[in-house]
Amino acid sequence: MPTPYSGWATHETWLVHSWIANDTLTWEKYKKLAQEGEANKDAPPLARVSMLAFMLSVDFYANARELPIPDMFIDMLHVSLSRVDWREVAEALTKASA
């Protein structure tokens, strides 16, 4: 069972959001994705947040796979990423980009 951390669903969720929010290039990249999603008024709000959450998770998993570290550590990283509440991160980004 995930344990809430600092107001977030899990420690991993807080960590991912903190990393995004504190890295200017990453923040701008994902804020732009959130704004583009919000501009798509044809899709309902829940669908826009879900799409952003999906894009975030795919991007983080893909980047983890490219790291020059042994597969065991990649697997451990994937376990941590699986504990991230991507929808919560996407909702926070959407609110911040409004």
C-alpha positions in Angstrom: 0.0 0.0 0.0 1.5 3.4 -1.0 2.3 5.8 1.8 1.4 9.4 1.3 4.3 11.8 1.5 4.3 15.6 2.0 0.8 16.0 0.7 1.4 13.7 -2.3 0.1 10.2 -3.0 3.6 8.7 -2.7 7.2 9.7 -2.0 8.0 8.9 -5.6 5.2 11.2 -6.9 6.5 14.0 -4.7 10.0 13.4 -6.0 9.1 13.4 -9.7 7.0 16.6 -9.3 9.8 18.2 -7.2 12.4 17.3 -9.8 10.2 18.7 -12.7 9.4 21.9 -10.8 13.1 22.6 -9.9 14.6 22.0 -13.3 13.9 24.9 -15.5 14.2 23.1 -18.9 12.1 20.2 -17.7 9.5 22.5 -16.1 9.2 24.5 -19.4 8.9 21.3 -21.4 6.1 19.8 -19.4 4.3 23.1 -18.7 4.1 23.5 -22.5 2.7 20.0 -22.9 0.1 20.9 -20.2 -0.8 24.1 -21.9 -1.2 22.4 -25.3 -3.5 19.8 -23.7 -5.6 22.5 -22.1 -5.9 24.2 -25.5 -7.6 21.1 -26.9 -11.1 22.1 -25.9 -12.6 19.2 -27.9 -11.4 16.7 -25.2 -13.0 16.6 -21.8 -10.7 17.9 -18.9 -10.2 14.4 -17.5 -9.1 13.1 -20.9 -6.6 16.0 -21.2 -5.1 15.2 -17.8 -5.0 11.5 -18.5 -3.2 12.2 -21.8 -0.6 14.4 -20.1 -0.1 11.7 -17.3 0.4 9.1 -20.0 3.0 11.3 -21.9 4.8 12.0 -18.6 5.1 8.3 -17.7 6.2 7.3 -21.2 8.8 10.0 -21.3 10.2 9.1 -17.9 10.3 5.4 -18.6 12.0 6.0 -22.0 14.6 8.2 -20.4 15.3 5.7 -17.7 15.9 3.0 -20.3 18.6 5.2 -21.9 20.7 5.6 -18.8 24.2 4.1 -19.0 23.7 1.9 -15.9 23.4 -1.8 -15.4 20.0 -3.4 -16.1 19.4 -4.2 -12.4 19.4 -0.5 -11.6 17.1 0.2 -14.5 14.7 -2.4 -13.1 14.9 -0.7 -9.7 14.3 2.7 -11.2 11.2 1.2 -13.1 9.8 -0.1 -9.8 10.1 3.4 -8.3 8.5 5.0 -11.4 5.6 2.5 -11.2 4.8 4.0 -7.8 4.4 7.5 -9.2 0.8 8.8 -9.4 1.2 10.3 -12.9 -2.3 11.7 -12.9 -1.5 13.7 -9.7 1.7 15.1 -11.3 -0.3 15.9 -14.5 -3.0 17.7 -12.5 -0.4 19.8 -10.6 1.3 20.7 -13.9 -2.1 21.6 -15.5 -3.0 23.9 -12.5 0.5 25.5 -12.6 0.3 26.2 -16.3 -3.1 27.8 -16.2 
